[in-house]
Amino acid sequence: IARRIDSDEIVDPFGGVADIAARRVDTVSERTFVEDPLRLLRAAQFAARFAFTVSDAACAGMCAAAPLVTTVSAERIGDEMKKLLTFAAQPSLGLEVLRETGVLAYLWPELLEGVGVDQNEWHAYDVYRHGLVTLDATPPGDLVLRLAGLLHDVGKPRTKDGPHFYRHEQVGADLVPSMLARLRLPQAVVDAVEHLVRQHMYAADPELAPRAVRRFIQRMRPEHLDRLFGLRAADIAGSGLPKRSDTNERFQARVLSVLAEAPAASVRDLAIDGRDVIELLQRN
């Protein structure tokens, strides 16, 4: 699309204005995705960020070129996935485009393991759909929390035992580093996501004694608490069923009240160290 300077006329040989009005992602050539396979990711990213649909022709082109996504550098894939996950109100729209066109199978096959894996009576969706709905329930802009929402139950298909998924949080957390390595994300992001996935099954008990709450804070680490509670809220929303209680909110308030007392979460937080103790004993 261009505009003539002398006449202000819109030059639109491929019907781009109509595509924008129809909120549609389309291509100008059958070789669009072959010429630059990164466009496979950009099509999905634009669809998610701007709530556009992908035209039948573009979908067909993506399906045909899907294997070529493996030729794109990890850094460029990571950049596009970060944009999709952080900027889109519903990033699941883009992930569904990638799944339906076969691209996701080359990028994130672990996610597809959850397709059709039924859960227990506390979930309305299979594992894959639950991950997408949980992802959408996290706020835009926080890449760590969004990745944790998407991946928190990624270990379930490998741990399914009837209606149970024993230790799925541990199995899932162990998968996180290798999955996110494909996106060349900063190590701090990988570590934070791994921690949240590993700890997301915490027991929420608003009646815990102060000492037990302090142990919880130390185990979960204060810097992760807001995201951990946010992940639990998104997980509940992602169940697809009516909320059963306010236990998580009451437990969060309990933890934050104890945290406000500024308890020492580790030895480093103490006002004195071993040298101070030695000097005190020597003086006495």
N, C-alpha and C positions, 0 to 999 in steps of 0.2 A: 504494500500500500504506500502511495506517495501523493504529494500535493504539488501541482504545478505552481511555481512562484509567480508567473506572469498573470495567470487567470484564476488561481485559487481552486482549480479543478482537482477533484480526487481521481487519482489513477489507481485502478483496482482490477487488474487483469485476472485475478484468481478468486474474486468474490470474497475477499477478506472482511469487508464491512458487513456483509450478510452473515458471515460466520460469527463475528463478534456480537452482532445483534441477537443471534440465535444461541449465544453462549456455547460455541462449538469449537473444538480443536480439530483442524483438518490439515491436510498436506497439499503441497503444490505439485508433487511428483511421486510416481510409484517407487522411486529410488530414494526418497527422502531419508529413510532410516538406514538404508544400506550405505549411503554417502557419509552419514555421520550417526553411528549407533548411539551416541549420547542423547540424541533426540528421543530415543525410546523412553529415557528417564524424564526428559523435559516435558514430553507430552503428558505423562502421568502427573508430574509436578504441577504443570499449569492447570490440568483438570481439577486437581485437589485444591490448589490455592484460590482459583477463581470460580470454583463450582461450575466448570464447563463439562459438557459431555465430549466424548471422542467419536468422531464420525466413523461410519462403517468402513470407509476406505482407509482411514488412518489405522483402525483396529486391524484390518487385514494386513496392512503393511507392517505393523508391529509384530503380528504373529509370524509373518514370513521371516522377519529380520531378528527375531528374539535371540537366537544363538549368538548373534554378533555382539551382544552386550558384554560378552566375556573379553572382547578386544578393547574395551574402554578401561582406562587406567583407574585404579582404586581411588585415587584422589578425586578424580572428576565424578565418579559414582558417589563418593561420600559427599561432595558438595551438593549434588542434586538431591540426595536423600535428606540431607540436613535442611535444605530449603523446604522440601515437602513436609517434613516432620515438624518443623518449628513455625512455619508461616501459615499453613493451611488450618482453617477452622476444623475441617474433617479430613485429616490425612488418610483415613481409611479409603476415601474415594480414589486416591492415587494408587494405593496398594492394590485395590481391587482391579484397577486398569492393568497393573503389572501382572496380577494373577491371571486374569482372563485372557491376556495376550501371550502368556507363557514366559514372560520375561522374569517373573519372580522366581521361577524354578531354577534359573541360573544364578540369581543373586542371593536368595534367602530360602533354600529348600527346607530348612528347619521349620519355617513358619507354615509351610504347606503340610507338614506332618500332622497338624491339628485339624485339617479339613475332614469333617465327618466323624471326628472323635467325640462321641457324646459324653456328657458329664452327668452329675447327679441331679437330684430334684431341686437343688439350690441354684441351678443355672438354666436359662432358657436357650442358650446357644451352644454350639460345639466349641471346641477349644480355639479353633482359628477365629471364628466370628467373635467370641468373647474377647480375644486379644484386640481385635479391631475396635470394638465398642468401648473397651477400657481405654485404649489409646485416644479415641475421640473425646473421652470424658476428662482427659488431662488438659491443662491450659496451654494455649499456644505460647511459643517463646522459650519454653524450658525443655531443651533437647534431652537432658538426663531423665526427667520425669516422663517425657513422652516415650523414650526408648524403654524405660522400665515398665510403663503401661503396656506397651506392645509385647514385651518379652517376658513378663512376670510368670506366665504359665507355659512358656515354651518347652519346659521339661515334662509336661503332662503326658504327651503321647508315648514317651519312652518309659513311663512309670505306671501306666494304666493297669489296674488290677480290679476288674469289675467296676464298681462305682468309685473306687479309691485311686488316689495318685500319690502314694507314699513317697516322701522325700522329693517331690517334683521340684520344690524350690531349690534344693541343692543341685540336682541334675541340671536344671535350667541355668543356675548361676555359673556352673562349670562350662556351659555352652557359650556364655556371653562373650568372653575374650576372643574366641576364634571368629564368631560372627561379626563382631564390631571391628576386628582387624581388617576385614574386607573393605571397610569404609574409611580406614586410616583416620579414625577419630583420636583426639588427644587421650593420653593414658588416664588423665584425671576423670574424663567422661566415662571411659570403660570401667574404671574401678568403682565409680559411684553407681553406675547401672548394675554392675555385678553385685554390689553390696545390697542394693534395694531389692533385687530379685531374690537374693539369698534370705533376706530377712522379712519378706512381705507377709509371711504366715504367722507373724507374732500374735500372741494371745492378748486381747484387749480386755483388761479387767480393771474397771474404775475403782474397785475396792482394794487394790494392792496397797500394802503398807509402804510408808515412805522409803524404807531401806530397799524394798523390792523395786520400787519405781526408779531409785537411783541406779540400781544394777541394770535395769532396762535401758536407762539413758546411756550408761557407760557402754553397754553391749551394742546398742544401735548407733552410738556416736551423735553428739548434739547437732553437728552440722548437717546430719541427714534426716533429722526428725520431721521437719516440715514436709519434705518430699515423701517420707515414709507414710505419714498420715494422709497426704494427698493421694498417694498410690492406693491406699486402702479405700479411700472414698471413691476413687475412679473404678476400682475393682468391684465395689458394691454396685455402682451404677452399671457396670458392664455385665452384671449377672442377668440383666434383662427382666428382672422380677421386682415387685414392690419392696421397698426397704423395710426390713423387719424390726429394727430398733435403732436407738441412738447411742448404743454402747461405744462405738468407736469415737464419737464426738465427746462423750463423757470421759473416756480414757485419755483422749488427747488433752482435754482441759486439766485432768489430774496430772499428767506428765508435765505440762507447761507450768502448772502452779509450783511443782517441785523444782523444775528447772529455774524458775524465777528466783528461787532461794539461792541460786548459784552454788550448788554442791560441787565438790571436787570430783570430776569425772575420771581423773587419773592422777598418778603421783605428781606429774608435772604441774597440776593445778594447785598443789598445796603451797601454802605461804612459806614453808620451810622445806629444807632438803636434808639429806643425811649429814652433811657437814655441820649444819646448825645443831642437829641432835648430838653429834660428837662433841662439839664445843660446849653445849649445855651440860653434858655428862662430865666433861673434864673440869668445868667450873665447880661442879658440886661434888 
